[in-house]
Amino acid sequence: MKSISEKAYAKINISLDVTGRRPDGYHDMLMVMQSVTLCDELCLTLTGDGICRADCDLRFVPSDERNLAVKAAKLFFAHCGLEGAGVRIEIRKHIPVGAGMAGGSTDAAAVLRALNVLTGANFSAEQLRALALTVGSDVPYCVTGGMMLAEGRGEILSPLPELPGGWIVICKPPFSVSTAELFGRIDKRRITAHPDTQGLCAALHAGDLRGVARRMFN
């Protein structure tokens, strides 16, 4: 059986703006996102039993299609027309759950990248991102990571210069936040403050770390 290991890198939002509610129920977003070295570790093994399953070292993480990694695998096989294909996905979690760091999305993106190699499908990054959008809004970004301006649901991506030199300290409080619940609360409020996304992007292009720091806003 063929196996492959893949790292799934977390992301942070340098800036996040909700610009409106869409007719499809999603929100229009304007985000500056950066991938970080904190990552989950995945090992994928192809099987011929037609079953896609995830085994995680955190017991409360689901092993079926409720896990975006499994959902991504099923969609990949369907897209390739690989009937009867299956995969076992072993996940070692290091990214905190419910922290807004795209833990589930980046695992799904890692599955798409790994299966692209294991099956020899050889999809381009653009093709993988298009497939990733059917899994979740953050998954297209997580396919390639880096520093990006994300618009629409998060699928319209424009590369930005990397952050100037510096360290990022990630602190996770002892509770998690539901994304669905969070956006439900946003819909009930009038947003009066918005990030200076244009100024932030200009600071990145200028390599101005202080200018970036002054414009961080969520």
Secondary structure, DSSP 8 states (H G I E B T S, - for coil): --EEEEEEEEEEEEEEEEEEE-TTS-EEEEEEEEEEEEEEEEEEEEESSS-EEEEESSTTS-SSTTSHHHHHHHHHHHHHT-TT-EEEEEEE--S-TTSSS-HHHHHHHHHHHHHHHHTT----HHHHHHHHHTT-TTHHHHHH-SEEEEEETTTEEEE-----S--------SS---HHHHHHHHTTS-------HHHHHHHHHHT-HHHHHHT-B-
